[in-house]
Amino acid sequence: MATGQCMCGAISYKVEGQPEHSALCHCRDCTRSAGAPMVGWALFPEDKVTITGTPVKYQSSEHATRHFCGVCGTGLFYTSTAIFQGKIDIQTSTLDDIDAFPPFGHIQMAETAGWMAEAHTLPKFERYPG
């Protein structure tokens, strides 16, 4: 069983089993919602996820709802009756063990930032440089 939570701890969750998929999404809806160049997601049947606390829900499109903490603003879940009914996508960066469900790949690359193609070649620092 994997566990996770928002930044402030007001919302926590437990998930059983392995995800149907785990991927890094580059779609504009996800990047705009998260304020990040990509978002990690792991998809589970809703009955395998137990949520403690009450996330705020935002209907981000006709068939999609994003769930987040109303206290600290952390994005947590995504549901869609049109794309995957009865399932819930969990933002993998909110897992207590961030390595629990490694992504199988990148999705929605048609909408990615142009500079992402070379992002892996940028210098890497253990902590903030300076």
N, CA, C and O atoms as a GROMACS GRO file, in nm:
protein
  520
    1MET      N    1   0.085  -0.119   0.000
    1MET     CA    2   0.000   0.000   0.000
    1MET      C    3   0.089   0.124   0.000
    1MET      O    4   0.184   0.133   0.078
    2ALA      N    5   0.058   0.217  -0.087
    2ALA     CA    6   0.130   0.344  -0.093
    2ALA      C    7   0.045   0.452  -0.028
    2ALA      O    8  -0.078   0.444  -0.027
    3THR      N    9   0.111   0.553   0.024
    3THR     CA   10   0.044   0.664   0.090
    3THR      C   11   0.096   0.796   0.034
    3THR      O   12   0.203   0.802  -0.026
    4GLY      N   13   0.017   0.901   0.055
    4GLY     CA   14   0.059   1.032   0.011
    4GLY      C   15  -0.025   1.139   0.078
    4GLY      O   16  -0.118   1.110   0.153
    5GLN      N   17   0.011   1.263   0.051
    5GLN     CA   18  -0.061   1.376   0.111
    5GLN      C   19  -0.027   1.506   0.041
    5GLN      O   20   0.066   1.513  -0.039
    6CYS      N   21  -0.105   1.608   0.073
    6CYS     CA   22  -0.076   1.742   0.026
    6CYS      C   23   0.039   1.800   0.111
    6CYS      O   24   0.086   1.736   0.205
    7MET      N   25   0.082   1.918   0.077
    7MET     CA   26   0.195   1.979   0.148
    7MET      C   27   0.166   2.003   0.296
    7MET      O   28   0.253   1.983   0.380
    8CYS      N   29   0.045   2.046   0.329
    8CYS     CA   30   0.014   2.079   0.468
    8CYS      C   31  -0.040   1.960   0.548
    8CYS      O   32  -0.048   1.967   0.670
    9GLY      N   33  -0.077   1.851   0.480
    9GLY     CA   34  -0.128   1.733   0.548
    9GLY      C   35  -0.278   1.731   0.571
    9GLY      O   36  -0.330   1.638   0.632
   10ALA      N   37  -0.349   1.832   0.524
   10ALA     CA   38  -0.495   1.836   0.543
   10ALA      C   39  -0.565   1.726   0.464
   10ALA      O   40  -0.671   1.678   0.504
   11ILE      N   41  -0.507   1.685   0.351
   11ILE     CA   42  -0.560   1.577   0.269
   11ILE      C   43  -0.454   1.468   0.261
   11ILE      O   44  -0.339   1.496   0.226
   12SER      N   45  -0.492   1.346   0.292
   12SER     CA   46  -0.400   1.234   0.276
   12SER      C   47  -0.474   1.121   0.206
   12SER      O   48  -0.596   1.124   0.194
   13TYR      N   49  -0.400   1.024   0.159
   13TYR     CA   50  -0.462   0.912   0.088
   13TYR      C   51  -0.377   0.786   0.100
   13TYR      O   52  -0.258   0.792   0.129
   14LYS      N   53  -0.443   0.673   0.076
   14LYS     CA   54  -0.380   0.543   0.068
   14LYS      C   55  -0.425   0.481  -0.063
   14LYS      O   56  -0.540   0.500  -0.104
   15VAL      N   57  -0.337   0.407  -0.127
   15VAL     CA   58  -0.371   0.342  -0.253
   15VAL      C   59  -0.321   0.198  -0.249
   15VAL      O   60  -0.208   0.172  -0.206
   16GLU      N   61  -0.405   0.106  -0.295
   16GLU     CA   62  -0.372  -0.036  -0.298
   16GLU      C   63  -0.334  -0.080  -0.438
   16GLU      O   64  -0.394  -0.035  -0.536
   17GLY      N   65  -0.236  -0.167  -0.449
   17GLY     CA   66  -0.200  -0.228  -0.576
   17GLY      C   67  -0.110  -0.142  -0.662
   17GLY      O   68  -0.049  -0.045  -0.616
   18GLN      N   69  -0.104  -0.181  -0.787
   18GLN     CA   70  -0.022  -0.112  -0.886
   18GLN      C   71  -0.110  -0.030  -0.979
   18GLN      O   72  -0.225  -0.068  -1.004
   19PRO      N   73  -0.059   0.080  -1.030
   19PRO     CA   74  -0.139   0.163  -1.121
   19PRO      C   75  -0.157   0.096  -1.257
   19PRO      O   76  -0.076   0.013  -1.298
   20GLU      N   77  -0.263   0.135  -1.325
   20GLU     CA   78  -0.284   0.090  -1.463
   20GLU      C   79  -0.181   0.155  -1.555
   20GLU      O   80  -0.139   0.095  -1.654
   21HIS      N   81  -0.142   0.275  -1.522
   21HIS     CA   82  -0.033   0.342  -1.592
   21HIS      C   83   0.027   0.446  -1.499
   21HIS      O   84  -0.037   0.489  -1.403
   22SER      N   85   0.148   0.486  -1.527
   22SER     CA   86   0.215   0.595  -1.456
   22SER      C   87   0.295   0.669  -1.562
   22SER      O   88   0.383   0.611  -1.626
   23ALA      N   89   0.266   0.796  -1.581
   23ALA     CA   90   0.328   0.870  -1.690
   23ALA      C   91   0.350   1.016  -1.652
   23ALA      O   92   0.292   1.067  -1.556
   24LEU      N   93   0.434   1.081  -1.730
   24LEU     CA   94   0.458   1.224  -1.716
   24LEU      C   95   0.379   1.295  -1.826
   24LEU      O   96   0.404   1.274  -1.944
   25CYS      N   97   0.283   1.377  -1.785
   25CYS     CA   98   0.194   1.444  -1.880
   25CYS      C   99   0.244   1.585  -1.911
   25CYS      O  100   0.281   1.660  -1.821
   26HIS      N  101   0.246   1.618  -2.039
   26HIS     CA  102   0.291   1.748  -2.086
   26HIS      C  103   0.178   1.832  -2.143
   26HIS      O  104   0.204   1.938  -2.201
   27CYS      N  105   0.052   1.788  -2.128
   27CYS     CA  106  -0.058   1.865  -2.187
   27CYS      C  107  -0.067   2.003  -2.122
   27CYS      O  108  -0.026   2.022  -2.007
   28ARG      N  109  -0.119   2.097  -2.195
   28ARG     CA  110  -0.126   2.236  -2.147
   28ARG      C  111  -0.217   2.249  -2.026
   28ARG      O  112  -0.191   2.331  -1.938
   29ASP      N  113  -0.323   2.169  -2.018
   29ASP     CA  114  -0.410   2.176  -1.901
   29ASP      C  115  -0.334   2.137  -1.774
   29ASP      O  116  -0.345   2.205  -1.672
   30CYS      N  117  -0.258   2.029  -1.780
   30CYS     CA  118  -0.182   1.984  -1.663
   30CYS      C  119  -0.071   2.084  -1.627
   30CYS      O  120  -0.054   2.118  -1.510
   31THR      N  121   0.003   2.130  -1.728
   31THR     CA  122   0.114   2.221  -1.698
   31THR      C  123   0.064   2.354  -1.643
   31THR      O  124   0.124   2.411  -1.552
   32ARG      N  125  -0.045   2.402  -1.698
   32ARG     CA  126  -0.101   2.528  -1.647
   32ARG      C  127  -0.155   2.510  -1.505
   32ARG      O  128  -0.135   2.596  -1.420
   33SER      N  129  -0.224   2.399  -1.481
   33SER     CA  130  -0.280   2.372  -1.349
   33SER      C  131  -0.171   2.359  -1.242
   33SER      O  132  -0.186   2.410  -1.131
   34ALA      N  133  -0.062   2.292  -1.277
   34ALA     CA  134   0.045   2.267  -1.180
   34ALA      C  135   0.150   2.379  -1.176
   34ALA      O  136   0.225   2.389  -1.080
   35GLY      N  137   0.154   2.461  -1.280
   35GLY     CA  138   0.259   2.562  -1.286
   35GLY      C  139   0.395   2.496  -1.304
   35GLY      O  140   0.496   2.544  -1.252
   36ALA      N  141   0.397   2.385  -1.377
   36ALA     CA  142   0.519   2.307  -1.397
   36ALA      C  143   0.525   2.258  -1.541
   36ALA      O  144   0.421   2.251  -1.607
   37PRO      N  145   0.644   2.223  -1.592
   37PRO     CA  146   0.654   2.181  -1.732
   37PRO      C  147   0.597   2.042  -1.761
   37PRO      O  148   0.578   2.007  -1.878
   38MET      N  149   0.569   1.964  -1.658
   38MET     CA  150   0.505   1.833  -1.673
   38MET      C  151   0.452   1.790  -1.538
   38MET      O  152   0.492   1.843  -1.434
   39VAL      N  153   0.360   1.693  -1.540
   39VAL     CA  154   0.301   1.643  -1.416
   39VAL      C  155   0.300   1.491  -1.420
   39VAL      O  156   0.258   1.432  -1.520
   40GLY      N  157   0.347   1.428  -1.313
   40GLY     CA  158   0.344   1.283  -1.303
   40GLY      C  159   0.209   1.235  -1.252
   40GLY      O  160   0.154   1.291  -1.158
   41TRP      N  161   0.155   1.130  -1.317
   41TRP     CA  162   0.025   1.075  -1.281
   41TRP      C  163   0.033   0.923  -1.273
   41TRP      O  164   0.106   0.860  -1.350
   42ALA      N  165  -0.041   0.864  -1.180
   42ALA     CA  166  -0.058   0.719  -1.170
   42ALA      C  167  -0.207   0.692  -1.159
   42ALA      O  168  -0.274   0.748  -1.072
   43LEU      N  169  -0.260   0.607  -1.247
   43LEU     CA  170  -0.404   0.582  -1.258
   43LEU      C  171  -0.445   0.455  -1.183
   43LEU      O  172  -0.386   0.348  -1.203
   44PHE      N  173  -0.546   0.469  -1.097
   44PHE     CA  174  -0.597   0.358  -1.016
   44PHE      C  175  -0.749   0.351  -1.023
   44PHE      O  176  -0.814   0.452  -1.047
   45PRO      N  177  -0.806   0.232  -1.001
   45PRO     CA  178  -0.951   0.224  -0.982
   45PRO      C  179  -0.987   0.303  -0.855
   45PRO      O  180  -0.915   0.296  -0.755
   46GLU      N  181  -1.097   0.376  -0.860
   46GLU     CA  182  -1.137   0.458  -0.744
   46GLU      C  183  -1.153   0.376  -0.616
   46GLU      O  184  -1.126   0.426  -0.507
   47ASP      N  185  -1.197   0.251  -0.629
   47ASP     CA  186  -1.217   0.169  -0.508
   47ASP      C  187  -1.087   0.122  -0.445
   47ASP      O  188  -1.090   0.058  -0.340
   48LYS      N  189  -0.973   0.152  -0.505
   48LYS     CA  190  -0.842   0.118  -0.449
   48LYS      C  191  -0.776   0.238  -0.380
   48LYS      O  192  -0.665   0.228  -0.328
   49VAL      N  193  -0.846   0.352  -0.382
   49VAL     CA  194  -0.793   0.476  -0.323
   49VAL      C  195  -0.883   0.521  -0.208
   49VAL      O  196  -1.004   0.536  -0.225
   50THR      N  197  -0.823   0.542  -0.092
   50THR     CA  198  -0.895   0.592   0.026
   50THR      C  199  -0.842   0.731   0.056
   50THR      O  200  -0.722   0.749   0.080
   51ILE      N  201  -0.930   0.830   0.055
   51ILE     CA  202  -0.892   0.969   0.078
   51ILE      C  203  -0.942   1.014   0.214
   51ILE      O  204  -1.058   0.992   0.249
   52THR      N  205  -0.854   1.077   0.291
   52THR     CA  206  -0.889   1.135   0.420
   52THR      C  207  -0.884   1.287   0.405
   52THR      O  208  -0.783   1.342   0.360
   53GLY      N  209  -0.990   1.354   0.441
   53GLY     CA  210  -1.002   1.498   0.418
   53GLY      C  211  -1.088   1.518   0.295
   53GLY      O  212  -1.124   1.423   0.226
   54THR      N  213  -1.121   1.643   0.267
   54THR     CA  214  -1.210   1.673   0.155
   54THR      C  215  -1.142   1.768   0.058
   54THR      O  216  -1.131   1.888   0.084
   55PRO      N  217  -1.096   1.714  -0.055
   55PRO     CA  218  -1.033   1.803  -0.154
   55PRO      C  219  -1.136   1.897  -0.216
   55PRO      O  220  -1.254   1.865  -0.225
   56VAL      N  221  -1.090   2.012  -0.258
   56VAL     CA  222  -1.170   2.105  -0.336
   56VAL      C  223  -1.168   2.053  -0.479
   56VAL      O  224  -1.066   2.002  -0.526
   57LYS      N  225  -1.280   2.065  -0.549
   57LYS     CA  226  -1.288   2.017  -0.687
   57LYS      C  227  -1.305   2.134  -0.782
   57LYS      O  228  -1.379   2.229  -0.754
   58TYR      N  229  -1.235   2.125  -0.894
   58TYR     CA  230  -1.244   2.227  -0.999
   58TYR      C  231  -1.268   2.157  -1.132
   58TYR      O  232  -1.184   2.077  -1.174
   59GLN      N  233  -1.378   2.184  -1.197
   59GLN     CA  234  -1.407   2.124  -1.326
   59GLN      C  235  -1.328   2.201  -1.432
   59GLN      O  236  -1.367   2.310  -1.474
   60SER      N  237  -1.215   2.142  -1.473
   60SER     CA  238  -1.122   2.212  -1.562
   60SER      C  239  -1.160   2.202  -1.710
   60SER      O  240  -1.108   2.277  -1.792
   61SER      N  241  -1.249   2.111  -1.743
   61SER     CA  242  -1.303   2.101  -1.878
   61SER      C  243  -1.438   2.030  -1.870
   61SER      O  244  -1.483   1.995  -1.761
   62GLU      N  245  -1.501   2.008  -1.983
   62GLU     CA  246  -1.635   1.950  -1.983
   62GLU      C  247  -1.644   1.817  -1.908
   62GLU      O  248  -1.743   1.791  -1.840
   63HIS      N  249  -1.541   1.732  -1.921
   63HIS     CA  250  -1.546   1.599  -1.861
   63HIS      C  251  -1.438   1.574  -1.756
   63HIS      O  252  -1.425   1.461  -1.708
   64ALA      N  253  -1.362   1.675  -1.719
   64ALA     CA  254  -1.249   1.655  -1.628
   64ALA      C  255  -1.261   1.739  -1.502
   64ALA      O  256  -1.301   1.856  -1.505
   65THR      N  257  -1.224   1.676  -1.390
   65THR     CA  258  -1.226   1.745  -1.260
   65THR      C  259  -1.090   1.728  -1.195
   65THR      O  260  -1.036   1.618  -1.188
   66ARG      N  261  -1.035   1.838  -1.147
   66ARG     CA  262  -0.908   1.837  -1.073
   66ARG      C  263  -0.941   1.856  -0.926
   66ARG      O  264  -1.025   1.938  -0.890
   67HIS      N  265  -0.873   1.781  -0.841
   67HIS     CA  266  -0.897   1.784  -0.697
   67HIS      C  267  -0.769   1.834  -0.630
   67HIS      O  268  -0.659   1.788  -0.660
   68PHE      N  269  -0.784   1.930  -0.538
   68PHE     CA  270  -0.667   1.988  -0.473
   68PHE      C  271  -0.699   2.024  -0.329
   68PHE      O  272  -0.816   2.028  -0.289
   69CYS      N  273  -0.595   2.050  -0.252
   69CYS     CA  274  -0.615   2.090  -0.112
   69CYS      C  275  -0.657   2.236  -0.109
   69CYS      O  276  -0.592   2.322  -0.168
   70GLY      N  277  -0.766   2.265  -0.039
   70GLY     CA  278  -0.815   2.401  -0.026
   70GLY      C  279  -0.734   2.485   0.072
   70GLY      O  280  -0.750   2.607   0.076
   71VAL      N  281  -0.647   2.421   0.150
   71VAL     CA  282  -0.564   2.494   0.246
   71VAL      C  283  -0.432   2.536   0.182
   71VAL      O  284  -0.399   2.655   0.179
   72CYS      N  285  -0.356   2.439   0.130
   72CYS     CA  286  -0.222   2.471   0.076
   72CYS      C  287  -0.217   2.478  -0.077
   72CYS      O  288  -0.118   2.524  -0.133
   73GLY      N  289  -0.323   2.432  -0.145
   73GLY     CA  290  -0.330   2.441  -0.290
   73GLY      C  291  -0.267   2.327  -0.367
   73GLY      O  292  -0.267   2.329  -0.490
   74THR      N  293  -0.213   2.227  -0.299
   74THR     CA  294  -0.149   2.115  -0.368
   74THR      C  295  -0.248   2.041  -0.457
   74THR      O  296  -0.356   2.001  -0.412
   75GLY      N  297  -0.212   2.023  -0.583
   75GLY     CA  298  -0.291   1.940  -0.674
   75GLY      C  299  -0.271   1.794  -0.637
   75GLY      O  300  -0.159   1.751  -0.612
   76LEU      N  301  -0.380   1.717  -0.632
   76LEU     CA  302  -0.372   1.578  -0.586
   76LEU      C  303  -0.426   1.477  -0.684
   76LEU      O  304  -0.360   1.377  -0.713
   77PHE      N  305  -0.547   1.500  -0.737
   77PHE     CA  306  -0.616   1.398  -0.815
   77PHE      C  307  -0.680   1.458  -0.940
   77PHE      O  308  -0.701   1.579  -0.951
   78TYR      N  309  -0.710   1.368  -1.033
   78TYR     CA  310  -0.777   1.405  -1.158
   78TYR      C  311  -0.876   1.294  -1.190
   78TYR      O  312  -0.840   1.176  -1.188
   79THR      N  313  -0.999   1.331  -1.219
   79THR     CA  314  -1.099   1.233  -1.259
   79THR      C  315  -1.165   1.281  -1.388
   79THR      O  316  -1.174   1.401  -1.414
   80SER      N  317  -1.211   1.184  -1.468
   80SER     CA  318  -1.277   1.217  -1.594
   80SER      C  319  -1.376   1.107  -1.629
   80SER      O  320  -1.338   0.992  -1.648
   81THR      N  321  -1.502   1.144  -1.639
   81THR     CA  322  -1.604   1.045  -1.675
   81THR      C  323  -1.591   1.004  -1.821
   81THR      O  324  -1.636   0.895  -1.858
   82ALA      N  325  -1.531   1.086  -1.904
   82ALA     CA  326  -1.519   1.056  -2.047
   82ALA      C  327  -1.395   0.973  -2.079
   82ALA      O  328  -1.399   0.885  -2.165
   83ILE      N  329  -1.286   1.000  -2.010
   83ILE     CA  330  -1.159   0.933  -2.042
   83ILE      C  331  -1.143   0.801  -1.967
   83ILE      O  332  -1.110   0.699  -2.027
   84PHE      N  333  -1.165   0.803  -1.835
   84PHE     CA  334  -1.152   0.681  -1.757
   84PHE      C  335  -1.248   0.681  -1.639
   84PHE      O  336  -1.212   0.714  -1.527
   85GLN      N  337  -1.371   0.642  -1.669
   85GLN     CA  338  -1.476   0.638  -1.568
   85GLN      C  339  -1.442   0.536  -1.459
   85GLN      O  340  -1.395   0.426  -1.488
   86GLY      N  341  -1.467   0.575  -1.332
   86GLY     CA  342  -1.443   0.486  -1.220
   86GLY      C  343  -1.297   0.476  -1.180
   86GLY      O  344  -1.259   0.389  -1.101
   87LYS      N  345  -1.214   0.566  -1.233
   87LYS     CA  346  -1.071   0.566  -1.203
   87LYS      C  347  -1.030   0.704  -1.152
   87LYS      O  348  -1.101   0.803  -1.172
   88ILE      N  349  -0.916   0.707  -1.087
   88ILE     CA  350  -0.864   0.833  -1.034
   88ILE      C  351  -0.714   0.839  -1.062
   88ILE      O  352  -0.641   0.745  -1.032
   89ASP      N  353  -0.671   0.949  -1.118
   89ASP     CA  354  -0.529   0.974  -1.141
   89ASP      C  355  -0.474   1.046  -1.018
   89ASP      O  356  -0.532   1.143  -0.970
   90ILE      N  357  -0.362   0.997  -0.968
   90ILE     CA  358  -0.297   1.057  -0.851
   90ILE      C  359  -0.169   1.126  -0.898
   90ILE      O  360  -0.091   1.067  -0.972
   91GLN      N  361  -0.149   1.249  -0.854
   91GLN     CA  362  -0.023   1.317  -0.886
   91GLN      C  363   0.089   1.248  -0.807
   91GLN      O  364   0.089   1.250  -0.684
   92THR      N  365   0.182   1.189  -0.880
   92THR     CA  366   0.285   1.105  -0.816
   92THR      C  367   0.381   1.183  -0.727
   92THR      O  368   0.445   1.124  -0.640
   93SER      N  369   0.393   1.311  -0.748
   93SER     CA  370   0.481   1.390  -0.660
   93SER      C  371   0.424   1.408  -0.521
   93SER      O  372   0.494   1.454  -0.431
   94THR      N  373   0.296   1.371  -0.501
   94THR     CA  374   0.237   1.381  -0.367
   94THR      C  375   0.251   1.251  -0.288
   94THR      O  376   0.211   1.244  -0.171
   95LEU      N  377   0.306   1.147  -0.350
   95LEU     CA  378   0.330   1.021  -0.279
   95LEU      C  379   0.437   1.039  -0.173
   95LEU      O  380   0.532   1.115  -0.193
   96ASP      N  381   0.424   0.971  -0.059
   96ASP     CA  382   0.527   0.976   0.044
   96ASP      C  383   0.657   0.915  -0.009
   96ASP      O  384   0.766   0.963   0.023
   97ASP      N  385   0.646   0.810  -0.091
   97ASP     CA  386   0.761   0.751  -0.158
   97ASP      C  387   0.751   0.789  -0.305
   97ASP      O  388   0.681   0.724  -0.383
   98ILE      N  389   0.821   0.893  -0.343
   98ILE     CA  390   0.810   0.947  -0.479
   98ILE      C  391   0.856   0.847  -0.585
   98ILE      O  392   0.825   0.863  -0.703
   99ASP      N  393   0.930   0.744  -0.544
   99ASP     CA  394   0.977   0.641  -0.637
   99ASP      C  395   0.883   0.522  -0.647
   99ASP      O  396   0.915   0.425  -0.716
  100ALA      N  397   0.769   0.525  -0.581
  100ALA     CA  398   0.679   0.410  -0.575
  100ALA      C  399   0.628   0.364  -0.712
  100ALA      O  400   0.621   0.243  -0.737
  101PHE      N  401   0.594   0.457  -0.800
  101PHE     CA  402   0.536   0.420  -0.929
  101PHE      C  403   0.607   0.497  -1.040
  101PHE      O  404   0.555   0.597  -1.089
  102PRO      N  405   0.725   0.452  -1.081
  102PRO     CA  406   0.801   0.523  -1.184
  102PRO      C  407   0.720   0.532  -1.314
  102PRO      O  408   0.644   0.442  -1.347
  103PRO      N  409   0.737   0.641  -1.388
  103PRO     CA  410   0.662   0.657  -1.512
  103PRO      C  411   0.711   0.560  -1.620
  103PRO      O  412   0.829   0.525  -1.624
  104PHE      N  413   0.618   0.519  -1.706
  104PHE     CA  414   0.655   0.435  -1.820
  104PHE      C  415   0.696   0.522  -1.939
  104PHE      O  416   0.762   0.474  -2.032
  105GLY      N  417   0.657   0.649  -1.936
  105GLY     CA  418   0.692   0.737  -2.046
  105GLY      C  419   0.630   0.874  -2.033
  105GLY      O  420   0.567   0.907  -1.932
  106HIS      N  421   0.649   0.952  -2.137
  106HIS     CA  422   0.594   1.088  -2.147
  106HIS      C  423   0.470   1.081  -2.235
  106HIS      O  424   0.468   1.012  -2.337
  107ILE      N  425   0.364   1.155  -2.196
  107ILE     CA  426   0.242   1.159  -2.276
  107ILE      C  427   0.208   1.304  -2.311
  107ILE      O  428   0.256   1.398  -2.246
  108GLN      N  429   0.125   1.320  -2.412
  108GLN     CA  430   0.079   1.451  -2.459
  108GLN      C  431   0.196   1.539  -2.504
  108GLN      O  432   0.196   1.660  -2.482
  109MET      N  433   0.296   1.477  -2.566
  109MET     CA  434   0.414   1.550  -2.612
  109MET      C  435   0.382   1.653  -2.721
  109MET      O  436   0.463   1.742  -2.746
  110ALA      N  437   0.268   1.641  -2.784
  110ALA     CA  438   0.229   1.739  -2.885
  110ALA      C  439   0.214   1.879  -2.825
  110ALA      O  440   0.217   1.978  -2.897
  111GLU      N  441   0.197   1.885  -2.692
  111GLU     CA  442   0.176   2.014  -2.626
  111GLU      C  443   0.292   2.057  -2.537
  111GLU      O  444   0.281   2.157  -2.466
  112THR      N  445   0.403   1.985  -2.539
  112THR     CA  446   0.514   2.015  -2.449
  112THR      C  447   0.586   2.145  -2.486
  112THR      O  448   0.578   2.190  -2.600
  113ALA      N  449   0.654   2.202  -2.391
  113ALA     CA  450   0.738   2.320  -2.416
  113ALA      C  451   0.851   2.279  -2.510
  113ALA      O  452   0.908   2.172  -2.494
  114GLY      N  453   0.883   2.363  -2.605
  114GLY     CA  454   0.988   2.332  -2.701
  114GLY      C  455   1.122   2.301  -2.638
  114GLY      O  456   1.196   2.216  -2.688
  115TRP      N  457   1.154   2.367  -2.528
  115TRP     CA  458   1.284   2.347  -2.464
  115TRP      C  459   1.296   2.215  -2.389
  115TRP      O  460   1.405   2.177  -2.348
  116MET      N  461   1.183   2.144  -2.370
  116MET     CA  462   1.189   2.015  -2.300
  116MET      C  463   1.273   1.911  -2.375
  116MET      O  464   1.327   1.820  -2.313
  117ALA      N  465   1.284   1.924  -2.507
  117ALA     CA  466   1.361   1.828  -2.586
  117ALA      C  467   1.507   1.821  -2.542
  117ALA      O  468   1.571   1.716  -2.554
  118GLU      N  469   1.559   1.931  -2.491
  118GLU     CA  470   1.700   1.936  -2.449
  118GLU      C  471   1.717   1.952  -2.298
  118GLU      O  472   1.829   1.971  -2.250
  119ALA      N  473   1.608   1.944  -2.222
  119ALA     CA  474   1.615   1.969  -2.078
  119ALA      C  475   1.712   1.874  -2.006
  119ALA      O  476   1.775   1.912  -1.908
  120HIS      N  477   1.723   1.749  -2.055
  120HIS     CA  478   1.811   1.652  -1.990
  120HIS      C  479   1.959   1.688  -2.004
  120HIS      O  480   2.043   1.632  -1.934
  121THR      N  481   1.992   1.780  -2.094
  121THR     CA  482   2.132   1.818  -2.113
  121THR      C  483   2.174   1.938  -2.027
  121THR      O  484   2.292   1.973  -2.025
  122LEU      N  485   2.081   1.999  -1.958
  122LEU     CA  486   2.114   2.115  -1.873
  122LEU      C  487   2.203   2.073  -1.756
  122LEU      O  488   2.198   1.957  -1.714
  123PRO      N  489   2.285   2.166  -1.704
  123PRO     CA  490   2.367   2.132  -1.587
  123PRO      C  491   2.280   2.089  -1.469
  123PRO      O  492   2.166   2.134  -1.454
  124LYS      N  493   2.334   2.001  -1.386
  124LYS     CA  494   2.262   1.950  -1.270
  124LYS      C  495   2.338   1.986  -1.142
  124LYS      O  496   2.461   1.975  -1.138
  125PHE      N  497   2.265   2.028  -1.039
  125PHE     CA  498   2.323   2.069  -0.912
  125PHE      C  499   2.255   1.993  -0.799
  125PHE      O  500   2.134   1.975  -0.804
  126GLU      N  501   2.328   1.950  -0.699
  126GLU     CA  502   2.271   1.881  -0.582
  126GLU      C  503   2.173   1.969  -0.507
  126GLU      O  504   2.070   1.922  -0.459
  127ARG      N  505   2.204   2.096  -0.496
  127ARG     CA  506   2.120   2.195  -0.430
  127ARG      C  507   2.123   2.322  -0.515
  127ARG      O  508   2.184   2.324  -0.622
  128TYR      N  509   2.058   2.427  -0.469
  128TYR     CA  510   2.055   2.552  -0.541
  128TYR      C  511   2.198   2.601  -0.564
  128TYR      O  512   2.275   2.610  -0.469
  129PRO      N  513   2.234   2.633  -0.690
  129PRO     CA  514   2.373   2.677  -0.716
  129PRO      C  515   2.400   2.816  -0.661
  129PRO      O  516   2.310   2.899  -0.649
  130GLY      N  517   2.525   2.839  -0.627
  130GLY     CA  518   2.561   2.973  -0.582
  130GLY      C  519   2.638   2.970  -0.459
  130GLY      O  520   2.676   3.075  -0.408
   0.00000   0.00000   0.00000
